[in-house]
């Protein structure tokens, strides 16, 4: 299992999923979004890379799996807005829930 890289500056969490398998990435995205919102962060940047797959194979890349999660509403409990870019996706979070200054670490998002 490849580990994602994670950075938390107290306002924005950046989750870099390069090298992570799609099924692992889904778990990391869901867990990071939940914890970041619970700790009062306002933004989650998911770095997934620019996918070169066709629409026919949407489920084979992290980017397309993230878009599927967003389109299905699986992130609605935490995500209030989104901006889909070529190599990353910016997610606005419902960070008004709490304010916990403890930075997120990769250990926090491990299954």
DRENDO-1510 file (C-alpha; in Angstrom, 1 decimal, always signed):
<recs>
REC; n; res; u; v; w
REC; 1; UNK; +0.0; +0.0; +0.0 .
REC; 2; UNK; +1.3; +3.4; -1.0 .
REC; 3; UNK; +0.8; +6.2; +1.5 .
REC; 4; UNK; -0.6; +9.5; +0.5 .
REC; 5; UNK; +1.2; +12.7; +1.4 .
REC; 6; UNK; -0.7; +15.0; +3.7 .
REC; 7; UNK; -0.2; +18.6; +4.7 .
REC; 8; UNK; -2.4; +20.6; +7.1 .
REC; 9; UNK; -1.7; +24.3; +7.7 .
REC; 10; UNK; -4.8; +24.8; +10.0 .
REC; 11; UNK; -7.0; +26.2; +7.2 .
REC; 12; UNK; -6.3; +24.0; +4.2 .
REC; 13; UNK; -5.5; +20.3; +4.1 .
REC; 14; UNK; -3.7; +19.0; +1.0 .
REC; 15; UNK; -4.0; +15.3; +0.2 .
REC; 16; UNK; -1.5; +14.1; -2.5 .
REC; 17; UNK; -2.6; +10.8; -3.8 .
REC; 18; UNK; +0.1; +10.2; -6.4 .
REC; 19; UNK; +1.1; +6.5; -6.3 .
REC; 20; UNK; -2.0; +5.4; -4.4 .
REC; 21; UNK; -4.4; +2.8; -5.9 .
REC; 22; UNK; -7.9; +3.9; -6.7 .
REC; 23; UNK; -9.6; +1.8; -4.0 .
REC; 24; UNK; -7.2; +3.1; -1.4 .
REC; 25; UNK; -7.6; +6.7; -2.6 .
REC; 26; UNK; -11.4; +6.5; -2.1 .
REC; 27; UNK; -11.0; +5.6; +1.6 .
REC; 28; UNK; -8.3; +8.3; +2.1 .
REC; 29; UNK; -10.5; +11.0; +0.5 .
REC; 30; UNK; -13.6; +10.1; +2.6 .
REC; 31; UNK; -11.6; +9.9; +5.8 .
REC; 32; UNK; -9.7; +13.1; +5.2 .
REC; 33; UNK; -12.8; +15.1; +4.2 .
REC; 34; UNK; -14.6; +14.0; +7.4 .
REC; 35; UNK; -11.6; +14.7; +9.7 .
REC; 36; UNK; -10.7; +18.0; +8.1 .
REC; 37; UNK; -14.3; +19.3; +8.5 .
REC; 38; UNK; -14.5; +17.9; +12.0 .
REC; 39; UNK; -11.3; +19.8; +12.9 .
REC; 40; UNK; -12.6; +23.1; +11.4 .
REC; 41; UNK; -10.6; +23.2; +8.2 .
REC; 42; UNK; -12.2; +25.2; +5.4 .
REC; 43; UNK; -10.6; +23.6; +2.3 .
REC; 44; UNK; -9.3; +20.2; +1.1 .
REC; 45; UNK; -7.1; +20.1; -1.9 .
REC; 46; UNK; -7.0; +16.6; -3.4 .
REC; 47; UNK; -4.0; +16.2; -5.8 .
REC; 48; UNK; -4.9; +13.3; -8.1 .
REC; 49; UNK; -3.0; +14.0; -11.2 .
REC; 50; UNK; -4.3; +14.6; -14.7 .
REC; 51; UNK; -6.1; +11.5; -15.9 .
REC; 52; UNK; -5.6; +10.4; -19.5 .
REC; 53; UNK; -8.3; +7.7; -19.4 .
REC; 54; UNK; -11.4; +7.9; -21.6 .
REC; 55; UNK; -15.0; +8.3; -20.3 .
REC; 56; UNK; -15.5; +4.6; -20.9 .
REC; 57; UNK; -12.9; +3.8; -18.1 .
REC; 58; UNK; -13.9; +6.5; -15.6 .
REC; 59; UNK; -13.7; +4.2; -12.6 .
REC; 60; UNK; -10.0; +3.4; -13.3 .
REC; 61; UNK; -8.5; +6.7; -12.1 .
REC; 62; UNK; -8.5; +8.5; -8.9 .
REC; 63; UNK; -9.7; +11.7; -10.5 .
REC; 64; UNK; -12.8; +10.0; -12.0 .
REC; 65; UNK; -13.5; +8.1; -8.8 .
REC; 66; UNK; -13.4; +11.4; -6.9 .
REC; 67; UNK; -15.8; +12.9; -9.4 .
REC; 68; UNK; -18.1; +9.9; -9.0 .
REC; 69; UNK; -18.1; +10.4; -5.2 .
REC; 70; UNK; -18.9; +14.1; -5.6 .
REC; 71; UNK; -21.6; +13.5; -8.2 .
REC; 72; UNK; -23.2; +10.7; -6.1 .
REC; 73; UNK; -23.3; +13.0; -3.0 .
REC; 74; UNK; -21.0; +10.7; -0.9 .
REC; 75; UNK; -19.1; +13.8; +0.3 .
REC; 76; UNK; -22.1; +16.0; +0.9 .
REC; 77; UNK; -21.8; +15.7; +4.7 .
REC; 78; UNK; -18.6; +17.7; +4.6 .
REC; 79; UNK; -18.1; +19.3; +1.2 .
REC; 80; UNK; -19.9; +22.6; +0.5 .
REC; 81; UNK; -18.3; +23.5; -2.9 .
REC; 82; UNK; -15.9; +22.1; -5.4 .
REC; 83; UNK; -13.6; +23.3; -8.2 .
REC; 84; UNK; -12.4; +20.6; -10.6 .
REC; 85; UNK; -9.0; +21.4; -12.1 .
REC; 86; UNK; -6.8; +19.4; -14.3 .
REC; 87; UNK; -4.5; +17.8; -11.7 .
REC; 88; UNK; -6.3; +18.5; -8.5 .
REC; 89; UNK; -9.7; +19.2; -7.1 .
REC; 90; UNK; -10.4; +22.0; -4.5 .
REC; 91; UNK; -13.2; +21.2; -2.0 .
REC; 92; UNK; -14.7; +23.8; +0.3 .
REC; 93; UNK; -15.5; +22.2; +3.6 .
REC; 94; UNK; -18.1; +22.8; +6.3 .
REC; 95; UNK; -15.4; +23.9; +8.7 .
REC; 96; UNK; -17.7; +25.8; +11.0 .
REC; 97; UNK; -18.4; +22.6; +13.0 .
REC; 98; UNK; -15.4; +22.9; +15.3 .
REC; 99; UNK; -11.9; +24.4; +15.7 .
REC; 100; UNK; -9.3; +21.9; +16.6 .
REC; 101; UNK; -5.8; +23.1; +15.9 .
REC; 102; UNK; -4.3; +19.6; +16.0 .
REC; 103; UNK; -2.8; +19.0; +12.5 .
REC; 104; UNK; -4.0; +16.0; +10.5 .
REC; 105; UNK; -1.3; +13.5; +9.9 .
REC; 106; UNK; -1.1; +10.5; +7.6 .
REC; 107; UNK; -1.7; +8.3; +10.6 .
REC; 108; UNK; -5.1; +9.9; +11.2 .
REC; 109; UNK; -6.4; +8.8; +7.8 .
REC; 110; UNK; -5.0; +5.3; +7.8 .
REC; 111; UNK; -7.8; +2.6; +7.7 .
</recs>
